Structure formats: structure tokens, C-alpha cells
């Protein structure tokens, strides 16, 4: 059965300071390169769908891949224009599959801002694939977690000079402590049988639901593959500094 990798690089990078985090240099390579390279090394993919932000970003990374990949690798790459939000970017890629590729396939959806994914992890997900369920990479929660509703405290806001975000004041009635042993932090890649995820995405987009995680759209069963390796998602500049140190 065919396998397609959807690699997202269309985000606005607002929390990164506005510059394009997917093109940020990490050890001499653009950040997005590491995700693409992992999927290329996995070798069992028929197509890599790179979902780009704008023409400028596409041109820069397209020039990079032309210089660094073989003709065979380049033939597997398709460029998809992203949308205003992540969910629209994923849907654009799914529609491309629907129009141009074979529907009897599995799709892997991955955030290009997660550069630490490995071919071995991708292959482990691949080994669990079935039309009967989706497969999601994730890790168990290790910190105490609460669900809370609160407002910023103006008094402490004025005194706050250490962090960029003001502290929250949360009463006992406003917070709910969640059972840590029942909590999972979901990551990407997430893999699904294409007809199922395309059906669910189409319905969700039509109903104008807002979502940021693919498994939350999926109406079927999922299997969570526990990940014990770092799979850092680059969000802010300090994440890039940490990544450089890890690398």
C-alpha cells in the first residue's frame, strides 16, 4: 500500500518572533531539512508532500533540496500551498492526495518544526499501520497538570520582570488537578488510513470546527506509540538554542 508523508512548514512563526523558524539554521542546515531527511531515510514513502507558507519560503527550500537531493528523491516531492491555519494546511495536502494520488494509502502527518524525529521512529509507526486505526506518537505526562480558568493579576503583572508572560492567579475553585497516569502528550508523526482521515477532515472543515491535532479530528480508534526520545517542537527562539545544544 502507498505511503505519503505530509510535512508541514506553513506556520506563521508568531511565537518565534516572526522570522521563519522552518528556515532557521541549525548546524548549517535549515530546520525543516531534518524532518524531511528522516522521512527520506525511512525509504518506504512514495511521496513527500511539503506544505509551504508562501512563495518566498518555497523558493528558498526548493533551491536547497535541488542542491542536496538526488533526482530520485526530488521526483517524490510535491509542493502544496498551506492555509491560514494548520488544519487548512493539512486539508490542502489531503485534497492533493484525493485529486492526484492513490486513495488506497496511508498518510503520515508531521510538524516540520519537530526536527528530532528519526527514521527508526517512523518505521515503528509504520509497523503498526492498519485501516482499522490511526497511530500516534506520544509520551506520558510527567508533570502535575491542572485544568484552570483564571485572569491575569494586574498587581503581579507590574512586578513581573523575570518572564515575558504574566503570572496567573488561580483560586482553589478555578483549578482541577488531573490524574497524571491518565495523561498523554501527543506528538507527530500521526498516521492514518487516507480514506478515513480525509472523510473526517472534510466533515470537520465543513462544520467549521477548530482543531490543532489530527487525532482529535479522527473518529476511529487510535494506538499511541510511546516515545521515550526527545521530540522537541520548536516554538520560541530559546527552543532553537536548546536544540542546537542537543544536536
Beta strands, then each sheet from edge to edge (+ up, - down):
strand 1: 2-9
strand 2: 25-26
strand 3: 29-30
strand 4: 47-52
strand 5: 77-81
strand 6: 105-111
strand 7: 133-140
strand 8: 145-148
strand 9: 151-152
strand 10: 168-169
strand 11: 175-178
strand 12: 184-193
strand 13: 221-226
sheet 1: 5+ 4+ 1+ 6+ 12- 7+ 13+
sheet 2: 2+ 3-
sheet 3: 8+ 11-
sheet 4: 9+ 10-
end
